[in-house]
Every structure is written in C-alpha cells, then in structure tokens.
Amino acid sequence: KGWQRQKTTGDTIQGKLEAILSRQFGRTIEIDGSGRTDAGVHAAGQVANFRIPDRLVPGKTPEEVCEMLSEMFAEYLPEDIAVLSVKEASDRFHARLNAVKKTYVYRIWNAPYPNVFERKYMVHRKESFDLDAMRTAAEFLLGQHDFAAFCGNARMKKSTVRNIYEIRIERIGEEIRFTYTGNGFLQNMVRIVTGTLVEAGLGNCTPKQVKEILEGK
C-alpha cells in the first residue's frame, strides 16, 4: 500500500518497519524515508532513518546494534520487504532532507505477447511507439521547471518546482524503459510524465504540446 503509514491498514513499508521497531524497544519509534512511494511502486534503494536512545541498547556498540537490527528485520519482515543494510548515521542525518537525487524507472513490455515472468513489474502495450518523438518531448522537461501540470495533487500548497537531471528512454529487446533522475518528484509526477510521453510516442500529441502543457502548469 505504498510507503507512508496509514490508519486504515498496516500493510505499508513504514508501518511494518515501525511496528517491528516499536515492539522491540517497547516505545513508539518513528522512521523517516527519503521519499514516499505510491502503492504498487517498488523501491530498490530506499533510505530511511530513525533514532533510538542509548538507554534502550545498554552496553551495545553501534556495530552490535546494527547487527541486532539486521537479524530482527530478516526474521520479522514479510517476504516482500527486505532491509539491505543497517548503519549508524550522524545525529543530524535526515533521509529526506539530505537526499541528493532520486531515480525512478518505468517499464513497458512492447510486444504482441505478454511477459509472463515480469507481468507485475511492467505494463503490456502492443502498439508501435515512436521513441524519437518521446525523446524529443522529454527534452522539454529537463532542467528546473514548475511541474504543477504533472502533479497528482491539484491542491498542492508547497512548491511544485523540481529539477530533472536526466530522462533516458531506451529499447531493450521487447522492453521500453523510462529512467528519470532528479532532485525530487511530486505526487504521481513520474507516472503522469510517463503517460504524457507515451501519448507523444503513440502520436496522440506532439512533443511541442508537451512543452505547452509544462508551461501552462
């Protein structure tokens, strides 16, 4: 159900991690992630941080605490969540505020037949795509812009300015892969940008219209 904890379900990444930590230390432990992934989005390199007072781990070195936490996560997390590493961080470290850049990948299986092995991780489209048109449209989105037109939250009160460093559109066999790297992304921004580029690739809009959408906010 995505990253952020929810009152209506315990099936979120943050919710699962906090439940284990809070149970282990007998007090409410809150964690901060570098970004909130939407439901159905898989994070291969999410970073999160939390604080625990020394009195909760008496006599243990930072290395011993990390080893204890790693074993705990490996035992109690569900099979679709894995903690890759646990490290001590500086007192001022914050996973979201100290994030330098983020990379998102969207994948299209572009063939007459489905990919039965990775069907949960890519969308199946049979149509013929014009990759050059999509790449031309993507160039208008590079750099620092106001991406209000590509935000899923129409009532966004905070700044909708973001900086996209790179958009790479590749064909890898039957797969079309979109890779985005930027300093941060708005709610649903990557999926809306991808959908817009797909429209350009299908000839339903021109690259210039994508530029107009961006400028129109």
Backbone as a ProteinNet text record, in pm:
[ID]
protein_1_A
[PRIMARY]
KGWQRQKTTGDTIQGKLEAILSRQFGRTIEIDGSGRTDAGVHAAGQVANFRIPDRLVPGKTPEEVCEMLSEMFAEYLPEDIAVLSVKEASDRFHARLNAVKKTYVYRIWNAPYPNVFERKYMVHRKESFDLDAMRTAAEFLLGQHDFAAFCGNARMKKSTVRNIYEIRIERIGEEIRFTYTGNGFLQNMVRIVTGTLVEAGLGNCTPKQVKEILEGK
[TERTIARY]
81.6	0	85.2	207.1	293.6	381.9	455.4	549.2	480	401.5	355.6	256.5	276.7	182.9	41.3	-58	-197.9	-278.1	-381.4	-464.8	-553.4	-582	-677.1	-612.7	-478.6	-410.9	-270.7	-224.8	-87.6	6.4	-49.2	30.2	100.4	187.2	273	416.1	512.6	652.2	684.6	652.3	678.5	606.2	481.5	403.7	463.9	509.7	570	699.2	785.4	913.3	892.4	802.3	777.9	717.4	631.9	569.6	675.6	769.7	875.8	965.5	1005.9	1094.6	1026.2	901.6	828.9	808.6	780.1	763.5	895.9	1004	1135.5	1178.3	1155.2	1206.2	1101.3	977.4	875.3	833.5	849.2	806.3	784.1	713.3	684.4	811.5	848.1	963.3	911.3	947.2	906	1025.5	1003.6	1111.9	1077.2	1180	1165.4	1228.8	1152.2	1204.8	1250.2	1335.6	1385.1	1275.4	1171.7	1059.9	943.9	823.3	705	672.1	687.8	647.9	498	433.9	290.4	265.5	140.8	103.6	144.1	204.7	245.9	382.2	445.2	579.2	681.9	782.4	881.5	1011.4	1060.9	1183.3	1301.6	1397.8	1516.5	1626.5	1617.9	1722.3	1667.9	1561.1	1503.5	1598.4	1605.4	1684.5	1590.6	1605.7	1522	1607.4	1565.9	1640	1544.2	1594.4	1518.8	1619.3	1569.1	1653.9	1612.5	1712.9	1685.4	1778.9	1725.4	1809.4	1907.5	2023.3	2125.5	2072.7	1980.7	1933.6	1854.4	1807.4	1732.9	1824.7	1952.3	2050.2	2172.9	2153.9	2263.5	2382.4	2500.5	2622.6	2655	2572.1	2596.8	2670.6	2763.1	2831.6	2740.7	2765.1	2684.8	2684.3	2798.2	2806.9	2715.3	2711.6	2626.5	2478.1	2445.3	2306.3	2264.2	2350.6	2318.9	2299.8	2385.2	2373.3	2243.4	2208.2	2084	1962.6	1964.5	1852.4	1842.8	1956.2	1955.5	1893.1	1930.5	1874.7	1724.8	1685.3	1544.2	1460.6	1508.1	1435.1	1425.4	1535.6	1536.1	1434.3	1413.5	1323.3	1176.6	1148.3	1009.9	945.2	1022.5	960.5	891.4	781.9	717.6	810.6	778.7	869.7	887.8	795.5	808	876.3	935.1	1015.4	1148	1258.2	1390.1	1471.5	1539.4	1634.1	1771.9	1835.5	1962.9	2080.3	2073.8	2182.9	2135.6	2201.7	2174.4	2305.7	2306.9	2429.1	2399.9	2502.3	2490.8	2506	2422.7	2429.2	2461.7	2499.4	2527.7	2398.6	2412.1	2294.9	2207.6	2267.4	2193.7	2140.7	2163.9	2121	1969.3	1912.6	1768.8	1754.2	1692.6	1688.7	1626.1	1520.7	1453.3	1524.9	1559.6	1619.2	1760.8	1831	1967.9	1976.7	1862.6	1865.3	1919.6	2011.8	2075.1	2001.1	1960.8	1886.8	1812.8	1713.8	1633.8	1616.2	1606.8	1589.5	1467.4	1380.7	1261.6	1271.4	1219.5	1217.7	1075.6	1030.2	902.2	931.2	859.4	889.7	764	777.6	669.1	716.5	637.3	665.9	592.6	668.6	612.4	623.4	529.5	530.1	386.9	359.6	224.5	182.5	279.5	252.2	297.8	240	278.2	407.8	470.9	585.6	531.6	518.1	451.1	535.5	666	753.1	760.4	748.8	761.6	634.9	520.7	395.7	357	405.6	371.4	456.5	559.6	656.2	666.3	584	582	443.7	409.8	280.3	296.2	195.4	199.6	125.1	195.3	134.3	180.6	84	115.6	147	104.9	116.5	262.5	280	413.2	441.6	556.2	592.9	702.1	690	792.9	885.2	998.3	1088.8	1151.8	1177.2	1236.3	1142.9	1013.2	915.7	911.7	919.2	918.4	1044.7	1158.1	1284	1284.1	1227.4	1217.9	1129.4	1016.2	924.9	991.8	1070.4	1135.8	1236.5	1298.5	1398.4	1338.4	1210.5	1145	1127.6	1134.9	1111.7	1239.9	1354.1	1481.7	1509.1	1577.7	1612.1	1511.7	1522.7	1435.1	1311.5	1194.7	1066.6	962.8	852.9	735	652.3	647	580.4	437.6	370.8	234.2	141.7	162.8	76.7	93.7	202.5	231.8	222.1	149.6	132.3	-7.1	-16.6	-145.1	-226.5	-165.6	-234.8	-265.3	-388.9	-426.7	-426.8	-427.3	-430.4	-293	-189.2	-53.5	-21.6	12.4	40.5	189.6	272.4	416.3	463.2	587.7	643.4	634.5	597.1	592	709.6	811.2	932.4	1025.2	1068.7	1163.2	1266.8	1376.4	1484.9	1508	1480.1	1506.2	1641.5	1732.9	1868	1878.2	1800.9	1811.4	1681.3	1642.3	1535.1	1591.4	1599.6	1655.5	1545.5	1526	1425	1497	1492.1	1568.2	1476.8	1514.6	1452.9	1553.5	1513.3	1598	1523	1551	1473.4	1329.1	1237	1093.8	1049.9	1142.6	1108.4	1145.1	1054.5	1085.7	1099.4	1215.6	1244.2	1263.3	1189.2	1199.9	1273.9	1382.6	1458.9	1467.5	1422.4	1419.5	1508.7	1593	1673.8	1654.3	1623.2	1601.1	1625.8	1611	1632.4	1512	1401.2	1281.5	1164.4	1055.6	940.5	812.1	713.6	584.9	499.6	387.9	296.3	249.1	268.7	228	300.7	401.9	465.7	526.7	596.5	666.9	567.3	459.8	363.2	287.8	263.3	194.5	286.1	413.1	509.9	521.2	531.3	542.8	420.6	302.5	179.8	175.2	226.3	228.9	327	444	542.5	491.8	417.1	356.4	259.7	180.7	89.4	166.4	281.9	365.6	420.4	455.7	508.4	405.7	279	169.7	113.3	164.6	118	-9.2	-51.2	-172.8	-149.5	-22.5	13.1	153.8	190.1	323	417.4	548.7	644.2	623.3	588.6	567	450.5	348.2	234.1	273.4	368.4	417.9	483.2	558.6	618.6	510.4	401.7	292.5	220.7	207.4	146.2	230.3	361.4	452.6	441.2	446.8	442.9	305.6	201.3	67.2	37.5	123.5	110.8	-22.6
-121.5	0	126.8	116.4	233.7	245.7	354.5	374.9	422.2	528.9	601.2	522.1	526.8	459.9	514.2	427.4	467.3	412.4	485.9	442.9	324.1	310.9	208.5	73.6	69.1	-56.3	-57.5	-177.1	-191.9	-232.1	-249.9	-300.7	-187.9	-115.7	-16.7	-43.3	4.2	-20.4	46.2	174.1	246.1	180.8	143	81.8	-48	-132.7	-260.8	-239.9	-149.8	-124.6	-65.8	31.7	95.3	-2.2	-91.5	-188.8	-280.5	-325.5	-413.8	-340.2	-218.4	-141.2	-104.2	-62.4	-22.6	-140.8	-257.2	-377.7	-418.2	-406.9	-445.3	-357	-225.3	-132.4	-86.8	-132.8	-101.9	42.9	113.3	253.1	285.6	394.5	431.4	480.3	413.7	452	496.2	617.1	667.7	674.3	639.9	644.4	744.2	801.2	894.5	833.2	827.1	775.1	887.8	855.5	958.6	1005.6	923.3	960.3	866.2	914.8	831.3	764.1	635.6	563.6	536.5	546.6	518.8	369.1	332.5	191	128.8	11.6	-57.3	-17.6	80.8	122.2	48.9	-8.4	-88.5	-9.5	6.5	83	-12.3	1.6	-84	-23.8	106.2	171.2	277.8	247.4	343.3	360.7	482	510.5	566	519.9	568.4	579.9	666	679.9	685	646.2	658.1	674.3	719.8	742.7	649.9	596.8	518.8	568.4	595.7	640.7	531.7	573.7	478.6	383.8	434.4	351.1	229.8	233.8	119.2	9	41.9	-58.9	-51.5	-73.2	-54.3	-146.6	-86.8	-165.4	-212.5	-181.8	-229.1	-123.8	-168.1	-78.2	-51.8	55.5	78.6	-41	-109.2	-226.5	-338.4	-357.9	-462.7	-428.3	-299.4	-256.9	-282.8	-248.3	-269.8	-417.5	-501.6	-646.6	-699.4	-650.4	-692.8	-653.9	-530.6	-483.4	-561.8	-588.9	-664.1	-801.7	-869.9	-1002.9	-994	-888.9	-870.4	-847.3	-759.1	-732.2	-858.3	-931.4	-1052.5	-1154.2	-1158.8	-1258.5	-1216.7	-1087.2	-1046.2	-971.7	-925.1	-855.8	-954.6	-912.8	-1001.8	-1023.7	-1122.2	-1162.8	-1057.7	-961	-860.9	-732.6	-734.9	-622.3	-677.3	-614.2	-654.9	-532.3	-538.5	-434.7	-480.3	-402.5	-442.3	-416	-308.9	-279.8	-185.8	-190.5	-102.3	-38.1	95.2	166.8	277.1	311	426.3	552.9	651.6	778.6	891.4	1004.8	1120.1	1171.1	1244.2	1293.6	1383.9	1453	1549	1487.3	1359.3	1297.9	1284.4	1318.3	1300.8	1248.7	1131.7	1063.5	1148.4	1223.1	1303.5	1436.1	1505.7	1638.2	1632.7	1521.5	1508.1	1433.6	1396.6	1326.6	1419.2	1369.6	1448.6	1432.3	1310.7	1285.3	1153.3	1136	1014.5	967.9	837.8	780.9	690.1	711.1	629.1	558.9	437.9	361.1	314.2	337.4	283	192.6	79.7	-20.1	-59.4	-64.9	-109.6	-233.6	-338.8	-457.3	-437.5	-412.9	-372.2	-486.2	-578.1	-696.4	-747.8	-829.5	-884.4	-976.4	-1036.1	-1132.9	-1074.9	-1117.5	-1064.5	-1126.3	-1057.9	-1113.5	-1178.1	-1308.5	-1376.8	-1376.1	-1358.8	-1364.6	-1231.6	-1119.7	-988.3	-904.3	-971.8	-901.6	-805.2	-830.1	-742.8	-615.9	-612.1	-502.8	-418.3	-446.2	-363.9	-371.5	-267	-265.2	-322	-390.8	-452	-363.8	-315.6	-238	-296.2	-320.6	-383	-281.3	-155.3	-55.5	-27	33.6	75.8	215.8	233.8	361.2	431	562.8	645	694.9	626.6	661.8	799.4	835.3	966.9	1078.9	1061.3	1162.6	1173.9	1060.9	1062.7	1129	1100.7	1161.9	1312.8	1354.7	1499	1567.3	1504.7	1560.1	1565.4	1462.5	1455.7	1568.6	1613.1	1719.8	1849.1	1872.4	1993.8	1989.3	1870	1854.2	1856.8	1856.7	1856.9	1992.8	1990.2	2113.8	2149.4	2270.6	2317	2384.1	2331	2384.1	2374	2443.5	2426.6	2313.5	2199.4	2080.9	2065.3	2177.8	2173.2	2090.6	2096.9	2023.6	1872.6	1829.7	1686.1	1637.7	1712	1675.2	1617.8	1505.8	1442.2	1511.1	1603.9	1676.4	1818.1	1841.3	1971.9	2080.4	2040.2	2137.9	2151.6	2116.5	2123.2	2264.2	2277.6	2408.8	2442.1	2338.6	2362	2385.7	2421.5	2449.9	2327.8	2349.9	2241.8	2251.8	2326.8	2337.7	2221.3	2153.8	2043.5	2051.4	1980.5	1980.3	1837.6	1812.5	1680.8	1684.6	1600.1	1598.5	1515.2	1407.6	1317.2	1241.1	1225.7	1133.4	1045.5	918	824.3	729.2	720.9	631.3	531	405.1	301.3	186.9	123.4	-4.4	-113.7	-206.2	-319	-445.5	-495	-607.8	-565.6	-633.9	-600.9	-497	-454.3	-360.1	-217.3	-123.2	19	67.1	122.2	160.7	311.7	372.4	515.4	530.4	604.8	627.6	776.8	816.8	958.5	981.2	1082.7	1121.4	1270.5	1305.2	1445.3	1468.3	1593.3	1624.6	1587.5	1554.3	1511.6	1511.9	1445.6	1434.1	1457.5	1517.6	1545.8	1419.1	1429	1315.5	1274.3	1147.7	1089.5	1151.6	1234.7	1308.7	1216.7	1114.1	1028.8	951.4	901.9	825.5	917.4	1044.7	1137.7	1177.8	1203.3	1234.8	1117.8	997	878.4	863.7	881.2	871.5	975.5	1095	1201.6	1169.6	1117.7	1079.3	963.4	872.9	762.8	817.5	918.8	980.2	1039.1	1099.9	1152.4	1039.1	928.7	814.3	745.7	758.9	699.1	795.4	919.4	1018.3	1089.9	1073.9	1139.5	1285.2	1322.8	1463.3	1481.9	1605.5	1634.2	1670	1656.5	1699.6	1845.2	1930.6	2071.6	2089.7	2004.5	2014.2	1976.5	1887	1851.9	1974.1	2049.6	2173.9	2273.5	2280.7	2372.5	2331.5	2200.8	2150.2	2191.3	2175.7	2213.9	2362.3	2444.5	2589.3	2637.2	2564.4	2603.1	2570.2	2485.9	2445	2376.5
0	0	0	-46.6	-51	72.1	80.9	190.9	318.2	308.1	426.2	510.1	641	731.9	714.5	732.1	717.7	834.5	872	984.1	946.1	816.5	772.7	740.7	737.6	705.5	765.1	799.3	847.2	736.4	615.6	503.9	428.1	495.8	430.9	475.8	399.1	435	569.4	580.2	704.3	822.3	799.8	905.7	956.7	865.5	904.3	982.5	931.4	997.6	1137.1	1147.1	1276.4	1377.4	1329.9	1420	1481.6	1400.1	1449.3	1548.7	1512.5	1599	1730.5	1722.3	1843	1936.4	1879.1	1960.5	2026.7	1952.4	2003.7	2120.9	2109.5	2210	2310.7	2295.9	2394.5	2399.1	2290.9	2282.2	2135.3	2107.4	1968.8	1899.4	1791.9	1709.8	1574	1533.3	1402.6	1309.7	1183	1085.3	974.7	914.9	803.3	679.9	570.4	445.1	354.4	257.8	165.8	70.9	53.6	-32.8	-10.3	-39.8	-23.4	-155.7	-162.9	-284	-278.9	-395	-404.6	-396.8	-376.6	-377.5	-510.3	-504.6	-626.3	-679.2	-615.2	-657.6	-571.9	-635.9	-565.2	-551.8	-429.5	-407	-393.7	-485.1	-481.5	-395.6	-366.9	-289.2	-196.6	-126.2	-31.3	87.8	140.1	260.1	366.1	488.5	598.7	724.1	814.8	940.5	1059.3	1174.7	1299.7	1413.2	1527.7	1644.7	1757.9	1827.9	1948.2	2058.6	2177.6	2288.8	2332.3	2379.1	2423.1	2530.3	2613.9	2725	2677.9	2553.6	2501	2449.6	2433.4	2388.7	2479.4	2609.4	2706.1	2678.8	2680.9	2668.7	2528.4	2430.2	2293.8	2212.5	2131.5	2039.4	1920	1843.4	1722.8	1629	1617.8	1530	1579.1	1711.6	1768.8	1752.3	1764.8	1744.6	1600.7	1504.9	1363.7	1333.5	1391.8	1370	1429.6	1548.8	1613	1529.1	1478.1	1396.9	1266.4	1204	1078.1	1097	1204.7	1232.8	1260.5	1331.8	1365.8	1240.7	1151.8	1028.2	941.7	932.3	849.2	899.3	1030.7	1088.7	1081.6	1102.4	1122.5	1006.9	909.8	797.1	704	638.9	540.1	421.2	338.1	230.8	122.4	112.9	6	53.2	172.5	221.7	271.6	231.7	279.2	315.5	429.4	467.6	421.8	335.6	275.3	367.7	445.4	537.5	645.9	759.8	872.4	914.1	922	956.6	1058.4	1135.5	1223.8	1140.2	1167.4	1094.7	1192.4	1137	1221.6	1285.4	1394.2	1466	1379.9	1283.9	1202.6	1072.9	1050.6	924.3	919	802.4	777.6	635	621.8	491.7	382.2	414.8	311.8	287.6	394.9	379.7	323.7	346.2	295.7	162.8	105.3	-23.8	-131.8	-212.8	-318.3	-450.7	-482.6	-605.4	-593.3	-681.2	-682.2	-826.1	-844.1	-977.6	-979	-1077.4	-1097	-1232.5	-1239.9	-1364.1	-1392.4	-1513.5	-1561	-1680.7	-1688.6	-1790.9	-1868.3	-2000	-2087.5	-2163.1	-2158.6	-2239.1	-2371.7	-2477.9	-2606.6	-2707.4	-2697	-2783.4	-2797.7	-2900.2	-2917.9	-2803.8	-2735.6	-2629.8	-2495.3	-2384.7	-2252.9	-2201.8	-2108.4	-2037.4	-1910.1	-1911.7	-1800.9	-1673.3	-1686.7	-1569.9	-1494.8	-1567.1	-1502.9	-1519.4	-1531.7	-1558.2	-1446.4	-1323.3	-1211.3	-1208.6	-1290.8	-1279.8	-1405.6	-1504.4	-1625.7	-1688.7	-1764.8	-1832.1	-1973	-2020.6	-2153.7	-2252.9	-2355	-2463.3	-2596.3	-2687.5	-2816	-2925.8	-2907.2	-3013.6	-3048.8	-3166.2	-3209.9	-3155.9	-3091.8	-3031.7	-3112.4	-3122.3	-3185	-3074	-3056.1	-2946.8	-2967.2	-3093	-3119.8	-3076	-3099.8	-3057.3	-2905.6	-2837.5	-2691.2	-2637.6	-2700.4	-2655.1	-2678.9	-2790.6	-2818.6	-2716	-2685.3	-2585.1	-2448.2	-2416.8	-2285.8	-2266.9	-2376.1	-2366.4	-2310.7	-2338.2	-2287.9	-2135.4	-2078.2	-1935.4	-1853.7	-1920.6	-1849.5	-1786	-1674	-1605	-1498	-1447.8	-1339.6	-1396.8	-1358.9	-1407	-1296.5	-1317.6	-1234.1	-1295	-1226.4	-1280	-1226.8	-1202.1	-1148.7	-1237.8	-1370.4	-1463.7	-1450.7	-1389.4	-1378.2	-1233.3	-1151.3	-1010.9	-990	-920.9	-896.3	-789.3	-716.7	-610.8	-658.1	-698.2	-753.3	-646.9	-519.7	-409.8	-342.9	-415.4	-361.8	-313.3	-185.2	-128	-131.6	-132.7	-135.6	-279.4	-294.3	-426.6	-517.8	-642.1	-741.6	-838.6	-799.9	-881.3	-849.8	-954.6	-939.6	-1051.1	-1032.4	-1130.8	-1179.1	-1305.9	-1364.4	-1434.7	-1389.4	-1444.1	-1572.3	-1576.4	-1692	-1712.6	-1839.2	-1877.2	-1987.9	-1961.5	-2059.3	-2105.4	-2236.1	-2293.4	-2382.8	-2345.4	-2415.8	-2458.6	-2567.9	-2604	-2573.3	-2488.2	-2450.6	-2489.4	-2609	-2661	-2681.3	-2615.3	-2626.8	-2523.5	-2440.5	-2333.6	-2371.2	-2338.2	-2344.9	-2200.9	-2168.6	-2031	-2019.2	-1927.5	-1897.4	-1764	-1764.5	-1641.4	-1614.7	-1496.4	-1458.1	-1336.6	-1343.5	-1228.3	-1202.6	-1078.9	-1043.4	-896.3	-853.7	-712.4	-626.6	-690.4	-620.6	-717.3	-679.4	-767.5	-689	-754.9	-692.7	-686.6	-617.3	-607.9	-747.9	-780.5	-910.1	-1030.5	-1006.6	-1116.3	-1221.4	-1178.2	-1275.3	-1361.3	-1300.5	-1380	-1477.2	-1435.9	-1525.5	-1640.8	-1610.9	-1717.3	-1814	-1760.1	-1845.7	-1935.2	-1877.3	-1956.9	-2067.4	-2038.4	-2138.9	-2249.9	-2214	-2314.8	-2400.2	-2337.7	-2413.2	-2518.1	-2480.8	-2577.2	-2695.1	-2667.6	-2775.9	-2861.4	-2797.5	-2870.8	-2957.6	-2920.4	-2997.9	-3101.7	-3102.8	-3199.6	-3158.9	-3033.4	-2986	-2947	-2932	-2911.5	-2966.9	-2990.8	-3044.5	-2930	-2952.4	-2849.9	-2809.4	-2905	-2874.1	-2777.8	-2790.8	-2699.9	-2556.7	-2543.6	-2410.8	-2346.9	-2426.7	-2380.5	-2335.9	-2414.6	-2381.9	-2253.8	-2233.8	-2110.2	-1989.4	-2000.3	-1892.8	-1861.9	-1965.8	-1947.1	-1899	-1934.3	-1891.1	-1746	-1686.4	-1544.6	-1516.2
[MASK]
+++++++++++++++++++++++++++++++++++++++++++++++++++++++++++++++++++++++++++++++++++++++++++++++++++++++++++++++++++++++++++++++++++++++++++++++++++++++++++++++++++++++++++++++++++++++++++++++++++++++++++++++++++++++++

